[in-house]
Amino acid sequence: MSHFSVLVVGNDVEKQMAPYHEFECTGDDNEFVQDVDKTEEARKEYASHTETRYKDAEGGLHDPYGPEFKNFYREFTPEEVEKHDTRMLGSGSGGGISWTSNDWGDGKGYRAKVHFLPEGWAEVEVKTPDVEPFATFVEGYYGHKPLVFGEAPDLAGEHKYGYIQLDENHEVVKVIDRTNPEKKWDWFEIGGRWNGFFRLKGLAVGVLGKPGLQAMNEDYEPRFGNRADVAFKEDIDIEGMRDEAGEEAGTNYDLYLRETDGFPTHVSWEQIKENNRTGKLDEDGEPEVNYGAARDEYGVQPAVKALRKNKETMWFEPDNFLCTRDEYIERARKSAISTFAVVKDGKWHERGEMGWWGAVSNEKGRDDWNSQFASLIDDLPGNTLLTVVDCHI
């Protein structure tokens, strides 16, 4: 889950953001919620899915989560009692054992017991179709309730987020997931982590939203005066924001030079990944990378180590400084008023989306995004209302 900033261009922020809500979180059952047929996907998942079972000495299979589950827990031995606080509740593991708590139905109350398998038994993985009907699997996997044959779904109740349609023989006909395929956020607020995003001109006024979690920090200083989260473009000191970003970038670049002075220029993360390809393809058909080895190789570089050691530079992204000071400052100026995504005329666009402004997710794409973003802002009429929101997903 993460936070990201979005610039909403124009009026009706709520209306422009509405098409992109995550229905499963907002519960707002509106025109953007669709019935998505998951039947084919469910059948494929069912065919490849496996279940954990306990196999007894005669080859019989037992469900560890079914009615028999209490049979696979025993009391602590005297030796285990000495090592562990047997009054503990909940679940856990340690010292070669694992335990969970329950009311075991023996009149001794709620307490912890140790998981075990009888001698000669083994834990095995079996194909789901061999031990469970499709209808049962679907209900557990998707969390949707089946419809009584011939009845309509209760969209205000138990079928609000989806349902399973059965025929007269209780066989699955359809698996329906009710969702918003265009979902981008589960909640948002004006300002938030980007509270005071805009710098205002002279006596101009705007609206300041709510601060985010940063307000809990001891050194938090509320934004006020010439800051806002909602303002007309003509009231925003855009050049002032770019100057601020440029000045900060220059300071950071000088700090980078100071901390890495005397060390060789580090090798970029992209090159390190290239050096640690395994020669295989991953599940997406892309060259597989040994990321553990790559992270180690990248992190031991003297310049990278120096930056991470200093609390003033530990959050710097070293690769961002693989350019001249002027280039670094210009990049910061262009990104001064840039957000992760833009909603304009009710349409959502975000960095990394191919086809819009030619942006992609790599560093070149970020620069393209910021340049085009700057052009978008510059081309807007002065009376355009701009709002920055903090989105969560």
DAWO-V714759 format. One record per pair of residues at least 6 apart in sequence whose C-alpha atoms are under 8 Angstrom apart, sorted by the first residue. I is the first residue (numbers start at 1). J is the second residue. D is the distance in whole Angstrom. If there is no record, write none. Layout:
i	j	d
I	J	D
I	J	D
//
This chain:
i	j	d
1	392	7
1	393	5
2	392	6
2	393	6
3	390	7
3	391	6
3	392	5
3	393	7
4	339	8
4	340	6
4	390	6
4	391	5
4	392	7
5	194	7
5	339	5
5	340	5
5	341	7
5	388	7
5	389	6
5	390	5
5	391	6
6	339	6
6	340	6
6	341	5
6	342	5
6	343	7
6	388	6
6	389	5
6	390	7
6	391	7
7	339	6
7	341	6
7	342	5
7	343	6
7	386	7
7	387	6
7	388	5
7	389	7
8	16	8
8	342	6
8	343	5
8	344	6
8	386	6
8	387	5
8	388	6
8	389	8
9	342	7
9	343	6
9	344	5
9	345	7
9	384	7
9	385	6
9	386	5
9	387	7
10	344	7
10	345	7
10	384	6
10	385	5
10	386	6
10	387	8
11	385	6
13	387	8
15	346	8
16	343	7
16	344	8
16	345	7
16	346	5
16	347	8
17	343	7
17	346	7
19	32	6
19	182	7
19	183	8
19	346	8
20	32	8
20	180	7
20	182	5
20	183	4
20	184	5
20	185	6
21	180	7
21	182	8
21	183	5
21	184	6
21	185	5
21	186	6
21	187	8
22	179	7
22	180	6
22	183	5
22	184	7
22	185	6
22	186	5
23	29	7
23	33	7
23	179	6
23	180	6
23	183	8
23	186	8
24	161	7
24	179	7
25	186	6
26	186	6
26	187	7
32	180	6
33	178	6
33	179	5
33	180	5
33	181	8
34	178	6
34	179	6
34	180	6
34	181	8
35	162	8
35	176	6
35	177	6
35	178	5
35	179	7
36	176	6
36	177	5
36	178	6
36	179	7
37	174	7
37	175	6
37	176	5
37	177	6
38	174	7
38	175	5
38	176	6
38	177	7
39	173	8
39	174	5
39	175	5
39	176	7
42	138	7
42	175	7
43	134	8
46	128	7
46	129	7
46	134	7
46	137	7
46	138	8
47	127	8
47	128	7
47	129	7
48	127	7
48	128	8
49	127	6
49	128	6
50	125	6
50	126	5
50	127	4
50	128	5
51	125	6
51	126	5
51	127	6
51	128	6
52	63	7
52	64	7
52	123	7
52	124	6
52	125	5
52	126	7
53	61	6
53	62	5
53	63	5
53	64	6
53	123	6
53	124	5
53	125	6
53	126	7
54	61	6
54	62	5
54	63	7
54	64	7
54	121	7
54	122	6
54	123	5
54	124	6
55	61	5
55	62	6
55	121	5
55	122	5
55	123	6
55	124	7
56	62	8
56	120	7
56	121	5
56	122	7
57	120	5
57	121	6
62	68	7
63	69	7
64	72	8
70	104	7
72	115	6
72	116	5
72	117	6
72	118	8
73	99	8
73	113	6
73	114	5
73	115	4
73	116	6
74	113	6
74	114	5
74	115	6
74	116	7
75	113	5
75	114	6
76	86	7
76	113	6
76	114	6
86	112	7
87	111	7
87	112	7
88	111	8
88	112	7
89	100	7
89	101	6
89	111	6
89	112	6
90	100	6
90	101	5
90	112	7
91	98	8
91	99	5
91	100	4
91	101	6
91	112	8
92	98	6
92	99	6
92	100	7
93	99	6
97	114	7
97	115	7
98	114	6
98	115	6
99	112	6
99	113	5
99	114	4
99	115	5
100	112	5
100	113	6
100	114	7
100	115	7
101	110	7
101	111	5
101	112	4
101	113	6
102	110	5
102	111	6
102	112	7
102	113	8
103	109	6
103	110	4
103	111	7
104	110	7
128	137	8
134	172	7
135	170	8
135	171	7
135	172	6
138	144	8
138	164	8
138	175	8
139	145	6
139	146	7
139	164	7
144	158	8
144	159	7
144	161	7
144	162	6
144	163	5
144	164	6
145	158	7
145	159	7
145	162	8
145	163	5
145	164	6
146	163	6
146	164	4
146	165	6
146	166	7
147	153	6
147	163	7
147	164	6
147	165	5
147	166	6
148	165	8
148	166	7
149	165	7
149	166	6
149	167	6
149	168	6
149	170	8
153	159	6
153	163	7
154	160	7
155	161	8
160	178	7
161	177	6
161	178	5
161	179	7
162	175	8
162	176	5
162	177	4
162	178	5
163	175	6
163	176	5
163	177	7
164	172	7
164	173	8
164	174	6
164	175	5
164	176	6
165	172	6
165	173	5
165	174	5
165	175	6
165	176	8
166	172	5
166	173	5
166	174	7
167	173	6
184	393	7
185	391	6
185	392	5
185	393	5
186	391	8
186	392	6
186	393	5
187	391	6
187	392	6
187	393	7
188	389	6
188	390	5
188	391	4
188	392	6
189	209	8
189	210	7
189	389	5
189	390	5
189	391	7
190	209	5
190	210	7
190	229	7
190	387	7
190	388	6
190	389	4
190	390	6
191	197	7
191	208	7
191	209	5
191	210	6
191	211	6
191	212	7
191	229	6
191	388	6
191	389	5
191	390	6
192	209	7
192	210	5
192	211	4
192	212	4
192	213	8
192	389	7
192	390	5
193	211	6
193	212	5
193	213	7
193	214	7
193	390	6
194	211	8
194	212	8
194	229	8
194	388	7
194	389	7
194	390	7
195	208	7
195	209	6
195	210	6
195	211	5
195	212	7
195	223	7
195	228	7
195	229	6
196	208	6
196	209	8
196	223	6
196	224	7
196	227	5
196	228	5
196	229	5
197	227	7
197	228	6
197	229	6
197	388	7
198	227	6
198	228	5
198	229	6
198	230	8
198	231	8
198	236	6
198	237	8
198	241	8
198	337	8
199	226	6
199	227	5
199	228	7
199	236	6
199	237	6
199	238	7
199	240	7
199	241	6
200	206	8
200	226	5
200	227	6
200	228	7
200	235	6
200	236	4
200	237	5
201	226	7
201	235	6
201	236	6
201	237	5
202	226	8
204	226	8
204	235	6
204	236	8
205	226	8
205	228	8
205	231	7
205	235	7
206	227	8
206	228	5
206	229	7
206	230	6
206	231	5
206	232	8
206	235	8
207	228	5
207	229	6
207	230	5
207	231	7
208	224	8
208	227	7
208	228	4
208	229	5
208	230	7
209	228	7
209	229	6
209	230	8
211	222	8
214	220	6
215	221	8
215	222	8
229	387	6
229	388	5
229	389	8
230	385	7
230	386	6
230	387	4
230	388	7
231	385	6
231	386	6
231	387	7
232	382	7
232	383	6
232	384	5
232	385	4
232	386	6
233	380	8
233	381	7
233	382	5
233	383	6
233	384	6
233	385	6
233	386	6
234	381	8
234	382	4
234	383	6
234	384	8
235	382	8
238	337	7
241	333	8
241	336	6
241	337	7
242	332	8
242	333	5
242	334	7
242	336	5
242	337	8
243	333	7
245	329	8
245	332	6
245	333	6
245	336	6
246	329	5
246	330	7
246	332	6
246	333	5
247	329	8
249	328	7
249	329	5
249	332	6
250	325	7
250	328	8
250	329	6
253	321	7
253	325	6
253	328	8
255	313	8
256	307	7
256	313	7
256	321	8
259	303	8
259	306	6
259	307	6
260	302	8
260	303	5
260	306	6
260	307	7
263	302	6
263	303	6
264	302	8
264	303	7
265	303	7
266	301	6
266	302	8
266	303	6
266	304	7
267	298	7
267	301	8
268	298	8
268	319	6
269	298	7
269	319	7
272	294	6
272	297	7
272	298	7
273	289	6
273	290	8
273	291	7
273	294	6
274	289	8
275	294	8
276	289	6
276	290	6
276	291	7
276	293	7
276	294	6
277	287	7
277	288	6
277	289	4
277	290	6
278	287	8
278	288	6
278	289	6
278	290	6
279	287	7
279	288	7
280	287	6
280	288	5
281	287	5
281	288	5
282	288	5
298	304	7
299	305	6
304	318	7
307	313	5
307	314	5
307	316	7
307	318	8
308	314	4
308	315	7
308	316	8
320	328	8
321	328	7
331	367	7
331	370	8
334	370	6
334	371	6
334	374	6
335	370	5
335	371	8
335	374	8
337	374	7
338	370	6
338	373	6
338	374	7
340	350	6
340	351	6
341	348	7
341	349	6
341	350	4
341	351	6
342	348	6
342	349	5
342	350	6
343	349	6
349	356	7
351	359	6
351	360	7
351	361	7
351	365	8
351	366	7
351	369	6
352	359	5
352	360	4
352	361	4
352	362	8
352	365	7
352	366	8
353	359	6
353	360	6
353	361	8
354	360	6
357	368	7
357	369	7
357	372	7
358	365	7
358	368	7
358	369	8
359	365	5
359	366	7
359	368	6
359	369	6
360	366	7
//
